[in-house]
């Protein structure tokens, strides 16, 4: 049984996806613009990891959506 | 063929590094403020993963001579801190033992069979002193 998430947890998850999205784009810029092979490799690897983080956060939202109340609670 | 970035490599890598540092802190904060156990685990895992990434980027930048670490601490400064915190540790241990013996005395007062099993162990094991 999935426990409902709090409003605070929802805010953190949303902010986190925003952070992951920004880092993903920054790494895409670094991977495409750098002539330093070591940096390009790290940036490419990081793109994949940030995509994975983003997916995990999104999944957590979906999983807890059904357990969430539709009316404000007392 | 590489496209020209708005920022030099080194600066862009620094921006990413400091963003990773910030995100590690935010994930750690989120974990401590989570109510739902699964969400806490999620944020704990993301903290660790992001901390690893930050470490990896730092190491890469350092190997590319893109990072100046601060100068090494002087031995006399290390020893000074070591001595000071040896004293702090001894005072704290005395404080803790006083408090714990207070509990033992209280339980003698209130109950017929006090549970002081953990007290002798505390006294027997003196903490090691590194700087004396």
N, CA and C atoms of all chains as a GROMACS GRO file, in nm:
protein
  618
    1UNK      N    1   0.084  -0.120   0.000
    1UNK     CA    2   0.000   0.000   0.000
    1UNK      C    3   0.088   0.125   0.000
    2UNK      N    4   0.068   0.211  -0.098
    2UNK     CA    5   0.149   0.332  -0.110
    2UNK      C    6   0.091   0.442  -0.020
    3UNK      N    7   0.180   0.501   0.056
    3UNK     CA    8   0.142   0.609   0.148
    3UNK      C    9   0.134   0.740   0.068
    4UNK      N   10   0.034   0.826   0.100
    4UNK     CA   11   0.029   0.954   0.026
    4UNK      C   12   0.150   1.042   0.059
    5UNK      N   13   0.197   1.118  -0.038
    5UNK     CA   14   0.310   1.208  -0.011
    5UNK      C   15   0.258   1.342   0.040
    6UNK      N   16   0.341   1.413   0.114
    6UNK     CA   17   0.301   1.543   0.169
    6UNK      C   18   0.323   1.651   0.062
    7UNK      N   19   0.261   1.768   0.085
    7UNK     CA   20   0.276   1.881  -0.007
    7UNK      C   21   0.424   1.922  -0.017
    8UNK      N   22   0.494   1.911   0.095
    8UNK     CA   23   0.637   1.945   0.099
    8UNK      C   24   0.719   1.850   0.011
    9UNK      N   25   0.688   1.721   0.023
    9UNK     CA   26   0.758   1.622  -0.059
    9UNK      C   27   0.734   1.646  -0.207
   10UNK      N   28   0.610   1.684  -0.239
   10UNK     CA   29   0.576   1.715  -0.378
   10UNK      C   30   0.661   1.832  -0.430
   11UNK      N   31   0.675   1.936  -0.347
   11UNK     CA   32   0.756   2.053  -0.384
   11UNK      C   33   0.902   2.012  -0.409
   12UNK      N   34   0.955   1.929  -0.319
   12UNK     CA   35   1.094   1.884  -0.334
   12UNK      C   36   1.112   1.802  -0.462
   13UNK      N   37   1.015   1.716  -0.491
   13UNK     CA   38   1.025   1.633  -0.612
   13UNK      C   39   1.022   1.722  -0.736
   14UNK      N   40   0.930   1.820  -0.737
   14UNK     CA   41   0.919   1.910  -0.852
   14UNK      C   42   1.046   1.993  -0.869
   15UNK      N   43   1.097   2.050  -0.759
   15UNK     CA   44   1.222   2.128  -0.765
   15UNK      C   45   1.337   2.041  -0.813
   16UNK      N   46   1.338   1.915  -0.768
   16UNK     CA   47   1.446   1.824  -0.806
   16UNK      C   48   1.445   1.795  -0.955
   17UNK      N   49   1.326   1.778  -1.013
   17UNK     CA   50   1.318   1.752  -1.158
   17UNK      C   51   1.366   1.875  -1.233
   18UNK      N   52   1.335   1.992  -1.181
   18UNK     CA   53   1.381   2.116  -1.240
   18UNK      C   54   1.535   2.124  -1.237
   19UNK      N   55   1.595   2.086  -1.124
   19UNK     CA   56   1.741   2.081  -1.112
   19UNK      C   57   1.804   1.982  -1.209
   20UNK      N   58   1.745   1.863  -1.215
   20UNK     CA   59   1.798   1.758  -1.304
   20UNK      C   60   1.791   1.804  -1.449
   21UNK      N   61   1.682   1.869  -1.484
   21UNK     CA   62   1.662   1.919  -1.620
   21UNK      C   63   1.770   2.021  -1.657
   22UNK      N   64   1.797   2.113  -1.565
   22UNK     CA   65   1.899   2.215  -1.589
   22UNK      C   66   2.038   2.153  -1.606
   23UNK      N   67   2.071   2.058  -1.518
   23UNK     CA   68   2.201   1.991  -1.526
   23UNK      C   69   2.214   1.911  -1.655
   24UNK      N   70   2.104   1.848  -1.695
   24UNK     CA   71   2.103   1.772  -1.821
   24UNK      C   72   2.141   1.863  -1.938
   25UNK      N   73   2.078   1.981  -1.944
   25UNK     CA   74   2.105   2.074  -2.054
   25UNK      C   75   2.247   2.128  -2.048
   26UNK      N   76   2.294   2.160  -1.929
   26UNK     CA   77   2.431   2.211  -1.915
   26UNK      C   78   2.532   2.108  -1.964
   27UNK      N   79   2.507   1.980  -1.929
   27UNK     CA   80   2.598   1.874  -1.972
   27UNK      C   81   2.590   1.852  -2.123
   28UNK      N   82   2.471   1.872  -2.181
   28UNK     CA   83   2.457   1.859  -2.326
   28UNK      C   84   2.540   1.967  -2.396
   29UNK      N   85   2.538   2.089  -2.340
   29UNK     CA   86   2.619   2.198  -2.397
   29UNK      C   87   2.768   2.164  -2.385
   30UNK      N   88   2.808   2.117  -2.266
   30UNK     CA   89   2.949   2.082  -2.244
   30UNK      C   90   2.993   1.970  -2.339
   31UNK      N   91   2.910   1.866  -2.351
   31UNK     CA   92   2.945   1.752  -2.437
   31UNK      C   93   2.958   1.794  -2.582
   32UNK      N   94   2.878   1.891  -2.626
   32UNK     CA   95   2.880   1.929  -2.768
   32UNK      C   96   2.984   2.037  -2.798
   33UNK      N   97   3.024   2.115  -2.697
   33UNK     CA   98   3.112   2.228  -2.727
   33UNK      C   99   3.257   2.208  -2.686
   34UNK      N  100   3.282   2.112  -2.594
   34UNK     CA  101   3.417   2.099  -2.542
   34UNK      C  102   3.509   2.024  -2.638
   35UNK      N  103   3.634   2.065  -2.640
   35UNK     CA  104   3.734   1.992  -2.718
   35UNK      C  105   3.818   1.904  -2.626
   36UNK      N  106   3.786   1.910  -2.497
   36UNK     CA  107   3.857   1.829  -2.398
   36UNK      C  108   3.787   1.693  -2.385
   37UNK      N  109   3.856   1.586  -2.427
   37UNK     CA  110   3.795   1.455  -2.435
   37UNK      C  111   3.748   1.403  -2.299
   38UNK      N  112   3.826   1.431  -2.196
   38UNK     CA  113   3.790   1.384  -2.061
   38UNK      C  114   3.658   1.447  -2.017
   39UNK      N  115   3.643   1.577  -2.043
   39UNK     CA  116   3.520   1.647  -2.006
   39UNK      C  117   3.401   1.598  -2.087
   40UNK      N  118   3.424   1.576  -2.218
   40UNK     CA  119   3.317   1.528  -2.306
   40UNK      C  120   3.263   1.394  -2.256
   41UNK      N  121   3.356   1.305  -2.218
   41UNK     CA  122   3.316   1.173  -2.170
   41UNK      C  123   3.231   1.182  -2.042
   42UNK      N  124   3.279   1.264  -1.948
   42UNK     CA  125   3.205   1.281  -1.822
   42UNK      C  126   3.067   1.340  -1.851
   43UNK      N  127   3.063   1.442  -1.936
   43UNK     CA  128   2.935   1.508  -1.968
   43UNK      C  129   2.837   1.410  -2.031
   44UNK      N  130   2.886   1.325  -2.121
   44UNK     CA  131   2.798   1.227  -2.186
   44UNK      C  132   2.742   1.128  -2.085
   45UNK      N  133   2.829   1.085  -1.994
   45UNK     CA  134   2.786   0.992  -1.890
   45UNK      C  135   2.683   1.059  -1.798
   46UNK      N  136   2.708   1.186  -1.765
   46UNK     CA  137   2.618   1.260  -1.675
   46UNK      C  138   2.480   1.281  -1.737
   47UNK      N  139   2.476   1.301  -1.870
   47UNK     CA  140   2.346   1.318  -1.937
   47UNK      C  141   2.259   1.196  -1.907
   48UNK      N  142   2.318   1.077  -1.923
   48UNK     CA  143   2.243   0.953  -1.898
   48UNK      C  144   2.198   0.944  -1.753
   49UNK      N  145   2.286   0.981  -1.660
   49UNK     CA  146   2.251   0.970  -1.518
   49UNK      C  147   2.141   1.070  -1.480
   50UNK      N  148   2.150   1.192  -1.532
   50UNK     CA  149   2.046   1.291  -1.501
   50UNK      C  150   1.911   1.250  -1.561
   51UNK      N  151   1.916   1.189  -1.679
   51UNK     CA  152   1.791   1.138  -1.740
   51UNK      C  153   1.730   1.032  -1.650
   52UNK      N  154   1.817   0.947  -1.596
   52UNK     CA  155   1.772   0.839  -1.507
   52UNK      C  156   1.712   0.897  -1.378
   53UNK      N  157   1.781   0.996  -1.319
   53UNK     CA  158   1.729   1.062  -1.198
   53UNK      C  159   1.590   1.122  -1.224
   54UNK      N  160   1.581   1.190  -1.338
   54UNK     CA  161   1.455   1.255  -1.375
   54UNK      C  162   1.342   1.153  -1.384
   55UNK      N  163   1.370   1.041  -1.452
   55UNK     CA  164   1.272   0.934  -1.468
   55UNK      C  165   1.229   0.878  -1.333
   56UNK      N  166   1.326   0.858  -1.243
   56UNK     CA  167   1.296   0.802  -1.111
   56UNK      C  168   1.203   0.896  -1.034
   57UNK      N  169   1.230   1.028  -1.042
   57UNK     CA  170   1.146   1.126  -0.973
   57UNK      C  171   1.005   1.128  -1.031
   58UNK      N  172   0.999   1.122  -1.164
   58UNK     CA  173   0.869   1.124  -1.232
   58UNK      C  174   0.787   1.000  -1.196
   59UNK      N  175   0.856   0.885  -1.190
   59UNK     CA  176   0.790   0.759  -1.151
   59UNK      C  177   0.733   0.767  -1.010
   60UNK      N  178   0.812   0.828  -0.920
   60UNK     CA  179   0.767   0.842  -0.781
   60UNK      C  180   0.638   0.922  -0.775
   61UNK      N  181   0.630   1.027  -0.857
   61UNK     CA  182   0.508   1.108  -0.864
   61UNK      C  183   0.390   1.022  -0.909
   62UNK      N  184   0.411   0.949  -1.018
   62UNK     CA  185   0.303   0.865  -1.072
   62UNK      C  186   0.258   0.760  -0.971
   63UNK      N  187   0.355   0.698  -0.904
   63UNK     CA  188   0.322   0.593  -0.807
   63UNK      C  189   0.237   0.646  -0.693
   64UNK      N  190   0.262   0.773  -0.654
   64UNK     CA  191   0.190   0.826  -0.538
   64UNK      C  192   0.064   0.903  -0.576
   65UNK      N  193   0.041   0.915  -0.704
   65UNK     CA  194  -0.076   0.990  -0.750
   65UNK      C  195  -0.206   0.924  -0.706
   66UNK      N  196  -0.211   0.790  -0.716
   66UNK     CA  197  -0.335   0.718  -0.683
   66UNK      C  198  -0.369   0.724  -0.535
   67UNK      N  199  -0.265   0.730  -0.451
   67UNK     CA  200  -0.287   0.731  -0.307
   67UNK      C  201  -0.326   0.871  -0.257
   68UNK      N  202  -0.313   0.973  -0.344
   68UNK     CA  203  -0.336   1.109  -0.300
   68UNK      C  204  -0.485   1.143  -0.289
   69UNK      N  205  -0.523   1.219  -0.185
   69UNK     CA  206  -0.663   1.260  -0.172
   69UNK      C  207  -0.698   1.364  -0.279
   70UNK      N  208  -0.825   1.370  -0.318
   70UNK     CA  209  -0.867   1.467  -0.418
   70UNK      C  210  -0.929   1.592  -0.355
   71UNK      N  211  -0.955   1.583  -0.223
   71UNK     CA  212  -1.007   1.699  -0.150
   71UNK      C  213  -0.904   1.742  -0.047
   72UNK      N  214  -0.898   1.874  -0.014
   72UNK     CA  215  -0.806   1.917   0.092
   72UNK      C  216  -0.841   1.847   0.223
   73UNK      N  217  -0.734   1.803   0.298
   73UNK     CA  218  -0.757   1.732   0.423
   73UNK      C  219  -0.752   1.830   0.540
   74UNK      N  220  -0.820   1.792   0.649
   74UNK     CA  221  -0.821   1.878   0.769
   74UNK      C  222  -0.683   1.878   0.833
   75UNK      N  223   3.354   1.792  -3.540
   75UNK     CA  224   3.364   1.939  -3.529
   75UNK      C  225   3.283   1.986  -3.408
   76UNK      N  226   3.347   2.067  -3.323
   76UNK     CA  227   3.280   2.112  -3.202
   76UNK      C  228   3.218   2.250  -3.221
   77UNK      N  229   3.100   2.266  -3.165
   77UNK     CA  230   3.036   2.397  -3.169
   77UNK      C  231   3.097   2.485  -3.062
   78UNK      N  232   3.102   2.613  -3.091
   78UNK     CA  233   3.157   2.706  -2.993
   78UNK      C  234   3.055   2.730  -2.882
   79UNK      N  235   3.098   2.717  -2.757
   79UNK     CA  236   3.010   2.742  -2.645
   79UNK      C  237   3.019   2.889  -2.605
   80UNK      N  238   2.917   2.937  -2.535
   80UNK     CA  239   2.918   3.075  -2.486
   80UNK      C  240   3.027   3.091  -2.381
   81UNK      N  241   3.045   2.984  -2.303
   81UNK     CA  242   3.144   2.987  -2.196
   81UNK      C  243   3.263   2.899  -2.230
   82UNK      N  244   3.383   2.936  -2.183
   82UNK     CA  245   3.497   2.844  -2.198
   82UNK      C  246   3.469   2.713  -2.122
   83UNK      N  247   3.523   2.601  -2.171
   83UNK     CA  248   3.509   2.468  -2.108
   83UNK      C  249   3.518   2.472  -1.958
   84UNK      N  250   3.626   2.536  -1.912
   84UNK     CA  251   3.659   2.537  -1.772
   84UNK      C  252   3.547   2.604  -1.690
   85UNK      N  253   3.494   2.712  -1.742
   85UNK     CA  254   3.388   2.784  -1.671
   85UNK      C  255   3.258   2.705  -1.669
   86UNK      N  256   3.227   2.643  -1.781
   86UNK     CA  257   3.105   2.562  -1.789
   86UNK      C  258   3.114   2.444  -1.692
   87UNK      N  259   3.231   2.380  -1.689
   87UNK     CA  260   3.251   2.268  -1.596
   87UNK      C  261   3.238   2.316  -1.451
   88UNK      N  262   3.286   2.436  -1.423
   88UNK     CA  263   3.275   2.492  -1.287
   88UNK      C  264   3.130   2.519  -1.249
   89UNK      N  265   3.053   2.567  -1.345
   89UNK     CA  266   2.910   2.592  -1.320
   89UNK      C  267   2.841   2.460  -1.287
   90UNK      N  268   2.871   2.356  -1.365
   90UNK     CA  269   2.810   2.225  -1.340
   90UNK      C  270   2.853   2.171  -1.203
   91UNK      N  271   2.982   2.187  -1.172
   91UNK     CA  272   3.033   2.139  -1.043
   91UNK      C  273   2.961   2.208  -0.927
   92UNK      N  274   2.943   2.340  -0.935
   92UNK     CA  275   2.878   2.408  -0.823
   92UNK      C  276   2.728   2.377  -0.818
   93UNK      N  277   2.668   2.353  -0.934
   93UNK     CA  278   2.527   2.310  -0.934
   93UNK      C  279   2.513   2.171  -0.871
   94UNK      N  280   2.608   2.082  -0.898
   94UNK     CA  281   2.604   1.949  -0.837
   94UNK      C  282   2.615   1.960  -0.685
   95UNK      N  283   2.704   2.050  -0.640
   95UNK     CA  284   2.719   2.071  -0.495
   95UNK      C  285   2.586   2.117  -0.434
   96UNK      N  286   2.522   2.211  -0.500
   96UNK     CA  287   2.394   2.263  -0.451
   96UNK      C  288   2.288   2.152  -0.449
   97UNK      N  289   2.284   2.073  -0.556
   97UNK     CA  290   2.182   1.968  -0.566
   97UNK      C  291   2.204   1.860  -0.460
   98UNK      N  292   2.330   1.828  -0.428
   98UNK     CA  293   2.359   1.732  -0.320
   98UNK      C  294   2.297   1.782  -0.190
   99UNK      N  295   2.317   1.911  -0.161
   99UNK     CA  296   2.260   1.968  -0.038
   99UNK      C  297   2.107   1.964  -0.041
  100UNK      N  298   2.050   1.996  -0.157
  100UNK     CA  299   1.904   1.997  -0.165
  100UNK      C  300   1.846   1.857  -0.147
  101UNK      N  301   1.912   1.756  -0.206
  101UNK     CA  302   1.865   1.619  -0.189
  101UNK      C  303   1.877   1.576  -0.043
  102UNK      N  304   1.987   1.613   0.022
  102UNK     CA  305   2.006   1.575   0.163
  102UNK      C  306   1.898   1.640   0.249
  103UNK      N  307   1.869   1.769   0.221
  103UNK     CA  308   1.763   1.838   0.295
  103UNK      C  309   1.629   1.772   0.271
  104UNK      N  310   1.601   1.740   0.145
  104UNK     CA  311   1.474   1.675   0.110
  104UNK      C  312   1.460   1.542   0.184
  105UNK      N  313   1.570   1.466   0.192
  105UNK     CA  314   1.566   1.336   0.262
  105UNK      C  315   1.532   1.356   0.409
  106UNK      N  316   1.595   1.456   0.472
  106UNK     CA  317   1.570   1.477   0.616
  106UNK      C  318   1.429   1.528   0.642
  107UNK      N  319   1.367   1.589   0.542
  107UNK     CA  320   1.233   1.645   0.562
  107UNK      C  321   1.122   1.558   0.502
  108UNK      N  322   1.159   1.437   0.461
  108UNK     CA  323   1.059   1.347   0.404
  108UNK      C  324   0.983   1.273   0.513
  109UNK      N  325   0.856   1.250   0.490
  109UNK     CA  326   0.772   1.177   0.584
  109UNK      C  327   0.754   1.033   0.537
  110UNK      N  328   0.730   1.020   0.407
  110UNK     CA  329   0.707   0.890   0.346
  110UNK      C  330   0.840   0.814   0.333
  111UNK      N  331   0.848   0.691   0.386
  111UNK     CA  332   0.975   0.616   0.382
  111UNK      C  333   1.032   0.596   0.242
  112UNK      N  334   0.944   0.571   0.145
  112UNK     CA  335   0.992   0.549   0.008
  112UNK      C  336   1.053   0.676  -0.050
  113UNK      N  337   0.991   0.790  -0.018
  113UNK     CA  338   1.042   0.918  -0.068
  113UNK      C  339   1.175   0.951  -0.001
  114UNK      N  340   1.186   0.919   0.127
  114UNK     CA  341   1.312   0.939   0.197
  114UNK      C  342   1.423   0.857   0.132
  115UNK      N  343   1.392   0.731   0.100
  115UNK     CA  344   1.491   0.645   0.035
  115UNK      C  345   1.528   0.701  -0.103
  116UNK      N  346   1.427   0.746  -0.175
  116UNK     CA  347   1.451   0.805  -0.307
  116UNK      C  348   1.551   0.921  -0.297
  117UNK      N  349   1.526   1.013  -0.204
  117UNK     CA  350   1.614   1.129  -0.189
  117UNK      C  351   1.752   1.090  -0.135
  118UNK      N  352   1.756   0.987  -0.049
  118UNK     CA  353   1.885   0.939   0.001
  118UNK      C  354   1.969   0.882  -0.113
  119UNK      N  355   1.906   0.801  -0.199
  119UNK     CA  356   1.976   0.743  -0.314
  119UNK      C  357   2.022   0.852  -0.411
  120UNK      N  358   1.937   0.952  -0.432
  120UNK     CA  359   1.974   1.061  -0.523
  120UNK      C  360   2.087   1.146  -0.464
  121UNK      N  361   2.088   1.161  -0.331
  121UNK     CA  362   2.200   1.232  -0.265
  121UNK      C  363   2.331   1.161  -0.296
  122UNK      N  364   2.332   1.028  -0.274
  122UNK     CA  365   2.455   0.951  -0.296
  122UNK      C  366   2.499   0.954  -0.441
  123UNK      N  367   2.404   0.936  -0.531
  123UNK     CA  368   2.437   0.934  -0.674
  123UNK      C  369   2.495   1.068  -0.718
  124UNK      N  370   2.432   1.179  -0.672
  124UNK     CA  371   2.478   1.312  -0.711
  124UNK      C  372   2.612   1.345  -0.648
  125UNK      N  373   2.633   1.297  -0.525
  125UNK     CA  374   2.761   1.316  -0.457
  125UNK      C  375   2.873   1.245  -0.534
  126UNK      N  376   2.843   1.126  -0.586
  126UNK     CA  377   2.940   1.054  -0.668
  126UNK      C  378   2.973   1.131  -0.794
  127UNK      N  379   2.870   1.187  -0.858
  127UNK     CA  380   2.892   1.264  -0.981
  127UNK      C  381   2.981   1.385  -0.954
  128UNK      N  382   2.951   1.456  -0.844
  128UNK     CA  383   3.029   1.574  -0.808
  128UNK      C  384   3.176   1.534  -0.788
  129UNK      N  385   3.198   1.421  -0.719
  129UNK     CA  386   3.334   1.373  -0.696
  129UNK      C  387   3.405   1.339  -0.826
  130UNK      N  388   3.332   1.276  -0.916
  130UNK     CA  389   3.390   1.237  -1.044
  130UNK      C  390   3.427   1.359  -1.128
  131UNK      N  391   3.338   1.458  -1.130
  131UNK     CA  392   3.368   1.580  -1.208
  131UNK      C  393   3.486   1.655  -1.147
  132UNK      N  394   3.488   1.662  -1.014
  132UNK     CA  395   3.600   1.728  -0.947
  132UNK      C  396   3.733   1.661  -0.984
  133UNK      N  397   3.737   1.528  -0.974
  133UNK     CA  398   3.858   1.454  -1.006
  133UNK      C  399   3.902   1.478  -1.150
  134UNK      N  400   3.804   1.478  -1.241
  134UNK     CA  401   3.835   1.502  -1.382
  134UNK      C  402   3.893   1.642  -1.402
  135UNK      N  403   3.828   1.742  -1.341
  135UNK     CA  404   3.876   1.880  -1.355
  135UNK      C  405   4.016   1.896  -1.296
  136UNK      N  406   4.039   1.828  -1.184
  136UNK     CA  407   4.170   1.836  -1.120
  136UNK      C  408   4.277   1.774  -1.210
  137UNK      N  409   4.244   1.661  -1.273
  137UNK     CA  410   4.341   1.595  -1.361
  137UNK      C  411   4.368   1.677  -1.487
  138UNK      N  412   4.276   1.767  -1.522
  138UNK     CA  413   4.293   1.854  -1.639
  138UNK      C  414   4.350   1.991  -1.599
  139UNK      N  415   4.402   1.998  -1.478
  139UNK     CA  416   4.457   2.124  -1.424
  139UNK      C  417   4.356   2.239  -1.428
  140UNK      N  418   4.231   2.207  -1.399
  140UNK     CA  419   4.127   2.310  -1.401
  140UNK      C  420   4.088   2.351  -1.260
  141UNK      N  421   4.155   2.295  -1.162
  141UNK     CA  422   4.111   2.321  -1.025
  141UNK      C  423   4.230   2.343  -0.934
  142UNK      N  424   4.231   2.455  -0.864
  142UNK     CA  425   4.336   2.480  -0.766
  142UNK      C  426   4.284   2.452  -0.626
  143UNK      N  427   4.339   2.348  -0.565
  143UNK     CA  428   4.299   2.321  -0.427
  143UNK      C  429   4.375   2.417  -0.335
  144UNK      N  430   4.319   2.443  -0.216
  144UNK     CA  431   4.384   2.537  -0.125
  144UNK      C  432   4.515   2.476  -0.072
  145UNK      N  433   4.604   2.562  -0.022
  145UNK     CA  434   4.737   2.517   0.021
  145UNK      C  435   4.727   2.422   0.140
  146UNK      N  436   4.826   2.332   0.155
  146UNK     CA  437   4.816   2.233   0.264
  146UNK      C  438   4.820   2.300   0.402
  147UNK      N  439   4.748   2.240   0.497
  147UNK     CA  440   4.747   2.290   0.634
  147UNK      C  441   4.882   2.265   0.698
  148UNK      N  442   4.931   2.360   0.779
  148UNK     CA  443   5.060   2.346   0.847
  148UNK      C  444   5.048   2.251   0.965
  149UNK      N  445   5.158   2.177   0.990
  149UNK     CA  446   5.155   2.078   1.097
  149UNK      C  447   5.121   2.140   1.233
  150UNK      N  448   5.181   2.259   1.262
  150UNK     CA  449   5.153   2.321   1.392
  150UNK      C  450   5.006   2.359   1.407
  151UNK      N  451   4.943   2.393   1.294
  151UNK     CA  452   4.799   2.425   1.298
  151UNK      C  453   4.716   2.299   1.325
  152UNK      N  454   4.757   2.189   1.261
  152UNK     CA  455   4.687   2.061   1.282
  152UNK      C  456   4.700   2.019   1.428
  153UNK      N  457   4.826   2.028   1.481
  153UNK     CA  458   4.852   1.987   1.619
  153UNK      C  459   4.775   2.074   1.718
  154UNK      N  460   4.766   2.204   1.686
  154UNK     CA  461   4.692   2.296   1.773
  154UNK      C  462   4.546   2.254   1.785
  155UNK      N  463   4.485   2.227   1.670
  155UNK     CA  464   4.345   2.184   1.668
  155UNK      C  465   4.329   2.049   1.738
  156UNK      N  466   4.426   1.959   1.712
  156UNK     CA  467   4.423   1.826   1.773
  156UNK      C  468   4.424   1.833   1.924
  157UNK      N  469   4.517   1.916   1.978
  157UNK     CA  470   4.527   1.933   2.124
  157UNK      C  471   4.399   1.990   2.181
  158UNK      N  472   4.350   2.092   2.115
  158UNK     CA  473   4.230   2.159   2.165
  158UNK      C  474   4.111   2.062   2.172
  159UNK      N  475   4.097   1.980   2.065
  159UNK     CA  476   3.983   1.890   2.063
  159UNK      C  477   4.003   1.764   2.146
  160UNK      N  478   4.130   1.734   2.180
  160UNK     CA  479   4.156   1.629   2.280
  160UNK      C  480   4.100   1.674   2.414
  161UNK      N  481   4.124   1.803   2.448
  161UNK     CA  482   4.072   1.858   2.574
  161UNK      C  483   3.920   1.859   2.574
  162UNK      N  484   3.864   1.903   2.463
  162UNK     CA  485   3.718   1.906   2.452
  162UNK      C  486   3.660   1.767   2.473
  163UNK      N  487   3.724   1.667   2.410
  163UNK     CA  488   3.676   1.529   2.420
  163UNK      C  489   3.680   1.480   2.564
  164UNK      N  490   3.792   1.512   2.635
  164UNK     CA  491   3.804   1.467   2.774
  164UNK      C  492   3.697   1.531   2.862
  165UNK      N  493   3.676   1.663   2.842
  165UNK     CA  494   3.573   1.732   2.921
  165UNK      C  495   3.435   1.674   2.891
  166UNK      N  496   3.409   1.646   2.764
  166UNK     CA  497   3.278   1.592   2.726
  166UNK      C  498   3.259   1.453   2.785
  167UNK      N  499   3.366   1.373   2.784
  167UNK     CA  500   3.356   1.239   2.843
  167UNK      C  501   3.325   1.246   2.991
  168UNK      N  502   3.390   1.342   3.062
  168UNK     CA  503   3.360   1.362   3.204
  168UNK      C  504   3.214   1.400   3.223
  169UNK      N  505   3.169   1.492   3.138
  169UNK     CA  506   3.030   1.538   3.142
  169UNK      C  507   2.933   1.421   3.124
  170UNK      N  508   2.962   1.339   3.022
  170UNK     CA  509   2.874   1.225   2.992
  170UNK      C  510   2.873   1.128   3.110
  171UNK      N  511   2.992   1.101   3.168
  171UNK     CA  512   2.998   1.006   3.280
  171UNK      C  513   2.925   1.059   3.402
  172UNK      N  514   2.937   1.190   3.426
  172UNK     CA  515   2.861   1.251   3.536
  172UNK      C  516   2.712   1.230   3.516
  173UNK      N  517   2.667   1.257   3.392
  173UNK     CA  518   2.525   1.244   3.361
  173UNK      C  519   2.480   1.100   3.376
  174UNK      N  520   2.564   1.008   3.327
  174UNK     CA  521   2.526   0.867   3.332
  174UNK      C  522   2.526   0.815   3.475
  175UNK      N  523   2.622   0.859   3.558
  175UNK     CA  524   2.624   0.814   3.697
  175UNK      C  525   2.504   0.875   3.771
  176UNK      N  526   2.461   0.992   3.726
  176UNK     CA  527   2.338   1.053   3.781
  176UNK      C  528   2.219   0.963   3.758
  177UNK      N  529   2.211   0.907   3.638
  177UNK     CA  530   2.102   0.815   3.604
  177UNK      C  531   2.109   0.691   3.692
  178UNK      N  532   2.232   0.640   3.708
  178UNK     CA  533   2.251   0.518   3.788
  178UNK      C  534   2.206   0.543   3.932
  179UNK      N  535   2.245   0.661   3.988
  179UNK     CA  536   2.206   0.692   4.125
  179UNK      C  537   2.055   0.706   4.138
  180UNK      N  538   1.998   0.771   4.037
  180UNK     CA  539   1.853   0.787   4.037
  180UNK      C  540   1.783   0.653   4.040
  181UNK      N  541   1.833   0.560   3.957
  181UNK     CA  542   1.765   0.432   3.950
  181UNK      C  543   1.787   0.353   4.079
  182UNK      N  544   1.899   0.379   4.148
  182UNK     CA  545   1.920   0.319   4.279
  182UNK      C  546   1.813   0.372   4.374
  183UNK      N  547   1.787   0.498   4.362
  183UNK     CA  548   1.691   0.565   4.449
  183UNK      C  549   1.549   0.515   4.425
  184UNK      N  550   1.514   0.500   4.298
  184UNK     CA  551   1.374   0.471   4.266
  184UNK      C  552   1.342   0.323   4.250
  185UNK      N  553   1.442   0.243   4.213
  185UNK     CA  554   1.411   0.101   4.194
  185UNK      C  555   1.504   0.016   4.279
  186UNK      N  556   1.458  -0.104   4.306
  186UNK     CA  557   1.539  -0.190   4.392
  186UNK      C  558   1.658  -0.248   4.317
  187UNK      N  559   1.642  -0.274   4.187
  187UNK     CA  560   1.753  -0.332   4.109
  187UNK      C  561   1.789  -0.240   3.993
  188UNK      N  562   1.882  -0.150   4.014
  188UNK     CA  563   1.919  -0.057   3.907
  188UNK      C  564   1.989  -0.129   3.792
  189UNK      N  565   1.961  -0.086   3.674
  189UNK     CA  566   2.030  -0.142   3.557
  189UNK      C  567   2.148  -0.053   3.522
  190UNK      N  568   2.266  -0.091   3.569
  190UNK     CA  569   2.385  -0.010   3.544
  190UNK      C  570   2.486  -0.086   3.459
  191UNK      N  571   2.436  -0.182   3.383
  191UNK     CA  572   2.525  -0.270   3.307
  191UNK      C  573   2.616  -0.193   3.212
  192UNK      N  574   2.567  -0.081   3.159
  192UNK     CA  575   2.646  -0.009   3.058
  192UNK      C  576   2.744   0.090   3.121
  193UNK      N  577   2.731   0.118   3.249
  193UNK     CA  578   2.816   0.219   3.313
  193UNK      C  579   2.961   0.173   3.330
  194UNK      N  580   2.986   0.053   3.391
  194UNK     CA  581   3.127   0.013   3.411
  194UNK      C  582   3.206   0.010   3.280
  195UNK      N  583   3.139  -0.030   3.173
  195UNK     CA  584   3.205  -0.037   3.043
  195UNK      C  585   3.255   0.102   3.001
  196UNK      N  586   3.170   0.202   3.023
  196UNK     CA  587   3.205   0.340   2.992
  196UNK      C  588   3.331   0.383   3.064
  197UNK      N  589   3.338   0.345   3.194
  197UNK     CA  590   3.452   0.389   3.275
  197UNK      C  591   3.578   0.313   3.241
  198UNK      N  592   3.560   0.185   3.206
  198UNK     CA  593   3.676   0.101   3.180
  198UNK      C  594   3.747   0.145   3.052
  199UNK      N  595   3.669   0.186   2.955
  199UNK     CA  596   3.730   0.218   2.826
  199UNK      C  597   3.759   0.368   2.816
  200UNK      N  598   3.879   0.404   2.850
  200UNK     CA  599   3.919   0.544   2.837
  200UNK      C  600   3.945   0.576   2.690
  201UNK      N  601   3.902   0.691   2.644
  201UNK     CA  602   3.926   0.725   2.504
  201UNK      C  603   4.075   0.746   2.475
  202UNK      N  604   4.121   0.710   2.358
  202UNK     CA  605   4.262   0.730   2.325
  202UNK      C  606   4.294   0.879   2.313
  203UNK      N  607   4.412   0.916   2.359
  203UNK     CA  608   4.454   1.056   2.350
  203UNK      C  609   4.561   1.067   2.243
  204UNK      N  610   4.533   1.145   2.142
  204UNK     CA  611   4.627   1.154   2.030
  204UNK      C  612   4.730   1.265   2.048
  205UNK      N  613   4.689   1.369   2.114
  205UNK     CA  614   4.778   1.484   2.128
  205UNK      C  615   4.796   1.519   2.274
  206UNK      N  616   4.898   1.466   2.337
  206UNK     CA  617   4.920   1.504   2.477
  206UNK      C  618   5.066   1.535   2.502
   0.00000   0.00000   0.00000
